[in-house]
Structures are given as C-alpha cells and as structure tokens.
Amino acid sequence: MKYWVYILYSGHLDKYYVGSTQDIEGRLQRHLAAHKGFTSHAKDWVLKYQEPFGTKSEAVKREFQIKKWKSRAMIERLISQS
C-alpha cells in the first residue's frame, strides 16, 4: 500500500494545508465536506502536491518535516519543483 504526503491550497484563505493519507481523493473529499477543523473554514481546497511513500511512518515523518519549515516560500518551492 502507498501512503501519501499532500499539500492543499485554499484561495479563499490564501493558505496551505499539509497532511498525509492512504487515500488522497477520499481525504480531499472529507476536507471539503462538513466537518470541524482547520480545513472546514473553506470549501475551495485544491490538491497542489503529492509525494508517495512505502510506509505510513515515512509519510508522517515527511509531513512533519514540511510542517516544521513554517515557510510558505519553501512550500511553494516544493510545489513548483514537482
């Protein structure tokens, strides 16, 4: 099974969201559906980046690495290089 790190973007919020999952399409649909949490503040999330991993622990490690950057410029550079 593949695991993914993904980056979503909301034009409404002008924000990025970084996460990891086994099912990108299903996860995006859950972000767009009615729920609580950060992504519930907008309904225009689009997938900007995805990176595959062989294990969940590798994907989570990469997710936290990207989140630790706390840098919009670095996230945008990562997206543009893909």
C-alpha atoms as an extended CHARMM CRD file, in Angstrom:
* protein
*
        82  EXT
         1         1  MET       CA              0.0000000000        0.0000000000        0.0000000000  PROA      1               0.0000000000
         2         2  LYS       CA              1.1450000000        3.5250000000       -0.7560000000  PROA      2               0.0000000000
         3         3  TYR       CA              0.9440000000        6.3940000000        1.6440000000  PROA      3               0.0000000000
         4         4  TRP       CA              0.9850000000        9.9790000000        0.5360000000  PROA      4               0.0000000000
         5         5  VAL       CA              2.0210000000       13.3800000000        1.8140000000  PROA      5               0.0000000000
         6         6  TYR       CA             -0.1470000000       16.0310000000        0.2160000000  PROA      6               0.0000000000
         7         7  ILE       CA             -0.4420000000       19.7960000000        0.1620000000  PROA      7               0.0000000000
         8         8  LEU       CA             -3.7720000000       21.5300000000       -0.3600000000  PROA      8               0.0000000000
         9         9  TYR       CA             -4.3220000000       25.2010000000       -1.1470000000  PROA      9               0.0000000000
        10        10  SER       CA             -7.3230000000       27.4290000000       -0.4640000000  PROA      10              0.0000000000
        11        11  GLY       CA             -7.5700000000       30.6360000000       -2.4780000000  PROA      11              0.0000000000
        12        12  HSD       CA            -10.2890000000       31.8810000000       -0.1220000000  PROA      12              0.0000000000
        13        13  LEU       CA             -7.9760000000       31.6200000000        2.8940000000  PROA      13              0.0000000000
        14        14  ASP       CA             -4.7540000000       32.0230000000        0.8750000000  PROA      14              0.0000000000
        15        15  LYS       CA             -3.3350000000       29.1790000000        2.9870000000  PROA      15              0.0000000000
        16        16  TYR       CA             -1.7120000000       25.8050000000        2.5200000000  PROA      16              0.0000000000
        17        17  TYR       CA             -2.5390000000       22.6310000000        4.4130000000  PROA      17              0.0000000000
        18        18  VAL       CA             -0.1080000000       19.7150000000        4.7360000000  PROA      18              0.0000000000
        19        19  GLY       CA             -1.2900000000       16.2020000000        5.5550000000  PROA      19              0.0000000000
        20        20  SER       CA             -0.7050000000       12.5030000000        4.9650000000  PROA      20              0.0000000000
        21        21  THR       CA             -3.0720000000        9.7030000000        3.9840000000  PROA      21              0.0000000000
        22        22  GLN       CA             -3.5040000000        6.4110000000        2.1570000000  PROA      22              0.0000000000
        23        23  ASP       CA             -6.3760000000        7.7550000000        0.0180000000  PROA      23              0.0000000000
        24        24  ILE       CA             -5.7910000000       11.2400000000       -1.3930000000  PROA      24              0.0000000000
        25        25  GLU       CA             -9.0980000000       11.5510000000       -3.2600000000  PROA      25              0.0000000000
        26        26  GLY       CA            -11.1320000000       10.3500000000       -0.2910000000  PROA      26              0.0000000000
        27        27  ARG       CA             -9.1960000000       12.5900000000        2.0670000000  PROA      27              0.0000000000
        28        28  LEU       CA             -9.7640000000       15.6380000000       -0.1310000000  PROA      28              0.0000000000
        29        29  GLN       CA            -13.4880000000       14.8950000000       -0.2030000000  PROA      29              0.0000000000
        30        30  ARG       CA            -13.5160000000       14.7240000000        3.6010000000  PROA      30              0.0000000000
        31        31  HSD       CA            -11.7030000000       18.0800000000        3.7700000000  PROA      31              0.0000000000
        32        32  LEU       CA            -14.3720000000       19.5900000000        1.5050000000  PROA      32              0.0000000000
        33        33  ALA       CA            -17.2930000000       18.0250000000        3.4280000000  PROA      33              0.0000000000
        34        34  ALA       CA            -18.8660000000       19.4580000000        6.5510000000  PROA      34              0.0000000000
        35        35  HSD       CA            -16.5610000000       18.7550000000        9.4780000000  PROA      35              0.0000000000
        36        36  LYS       CA            -14.6560000000       20.5150000000       12.2360000000  PROA      36              0.0000000000
        37        37  GLY       CA            -11.0330000000       21.5590000000       11.9950000000  PROA      37              0.0000000000
        38        38  PHE       CA             -8.8070000000       23.9530000000       10.1000000000  PROA      38              0.0000000000
        39        39  THR       CA             -9.9120000000       22.9390000000        6.6110000000  PROA      39              0.0000000000
        40        40  SER       CA            -13.5740000000       23.4950000000        7.4850000000  PROA      40              0.0000000000
        41        41  HSD       CA            -13.0140000000       27.2540000000        7.1380000000  PROA      41              0.0000000000
        42        42  ALA       CA            -13.0010000000       26.9850000000        3.3240000000  PROA      42              0.0000000000
        43        43  LYS       CA            -14.5900000000       24.8110000000        0.6610000000  PROA      43              0.0000000000
        44        44  ASP       CA            -12.1950000000       25.5570000000       -2.2020000000  PROA      44              0.0000000000
        45        45  TRP       CA             -9.2530000000       23.2930000000       -1.2760000000  PROA      45              0.0000000000
        46        46  VAL       CA             -7.3090000000       22.0090000000       -4.2830000000  PROA      46              0.0000000000
        47        47  LEU       CA             -4.5250000000       19.4550000000       -4.3740000000  PROA      47              0.0000000000
        48        48  LYS       CA             -1.2260000000       21.1720000000       -5.2290000000  PROA      48              0.0000000000
        49        49  TYR       CA              1.3290000000       18.4830000000       -4.3290000000  PROA      49              0.0000000000
        50        50  GLN       CA              1.5550000000       14.7910000000       -3.5730000000  PROA      50              0.0000000000
        51        51  GLU       CA              4.5360000000       12.6070000000       -2.6900000000  PROA      51              0.0000000000
        52        52  PRO       CA              4.3500000000        8.7910000000       -2.3740000000  PROA      52              0.0000000000
        53        53  PHE       CA              5.8680000000        6.6780000000        0.4190000000  PROA      53              0.0000000000
        54        54  GLY       CA              6.0270000000        2.9590000000        1.0810000000  PROA      54              0.0000000000
        55        55  THR       CA              5.0700000000        3.1490000000        4.7460000000  PROA      55              0.0000000000
        56        56  LYS       CA              2.8760000000        5.2800000000        6.9510000000  PROA      56              0.0000000000
        57        57  SER       CA              5.8050000000        6.1690000000        9.2250000000  PROA      57              0.0000000000
        58        58  GLU       CA              7.8140000000        7.5360000000        6.2720000000  PROA      58              0.0000000000
        59        59  ALA       CA              4.8660000000        9.6520000000        5.1370000000  PROA      59              0.0000000000
        60        60  VAL       CA              4.2240000000       11.0330000000        8.6320000000  PROA      60              0.0000000000
        61        61  LYS       CA              7.9170000000       11.8280000000        9.0700000000  PROA      61              0.0000000000
        62        62  ARG       CA              7.9200000000       13.8070000000        5.7990000000  PROA      62              0.0000000000
        63        63  GLU       CA              4.6480000000       15.5450000000        6.7280000000  PROA      63              0.0000000000
        64        64  PHE       CA              6.1660000000       16.7680000000       10.0000000000  PROA      64              0.0000000000
        65        65  GLN       CA              9.3600000000       17.8230000000        8.2090000000  PROA      65              0.0000000000
        66        66  ILE       CA              7.3640000000       20.0510000000        5.8470000000  PROA      66              0.0000000000
        67        67  LYS       CA              5.2600000000       21.4390000000        8.7090000000  PROA      67              0.0000000000
        68        68  LYS       CA              8.4090000000       22.3020000000       10.6890000000  PROA      68              0.0000000000
        69        69  TRP       CA              9.5770000000       24.5260000000        7.8440000000  PROA      69              0.0000000000
        70        70  LYS       CA              6.8380000000       27.0300000000        8.7330000000  PROA      70              0.0000000000
        71        71  SER       CA              7.7600000000       28.6890000000        5.4720000000  PROA      71              0.0000000000
        72        72  ARG       CA              5.3300000000       29.4870000000        2.7120000000  PROA      72              0.0000000000
        73        73  ALA       CA              8.2470000000       30.1340000000        0.3500000000  PROA      73              0.0000000000
        74        74  MET       CA              9.6980000000       26.6570000000        0.9220000000  PROA      74              0.0000000000
        75        75  ILE       CA              6.2960000000       25.0200000000        0.4200000000  PROA      75              0.0000000000
        76        76  GLU       CA              5.7780000000       26.9600000000       -2.8100000000  PROA      76              0.0000000000
        77        77  ARG       CA              9.2750000000       25.9850000000       -3.9940000000  PROA      77              0.0000000000
        78        78  LEU       CA              8.4930000000       22.3130000000       -3.2840000000  PROA      78              0.0000000000
        79        79  ILE       CA              5.2340000000       22.5940000000       -5.2510000000  PROA      79              0.0000000000
        80        80  SER       CA              6.9130000000       24.3380000000       -8.1890000000  PROA      80              0.0000000000
        81        81  GLN       CA              9.6400000000       21.6740000000       -8.4000000000  PROA      81              0.0000000000
        82        82  SER       CA              7.1120000000       18.8490000000       -8.7450000000  PROA      82              0.0000000000
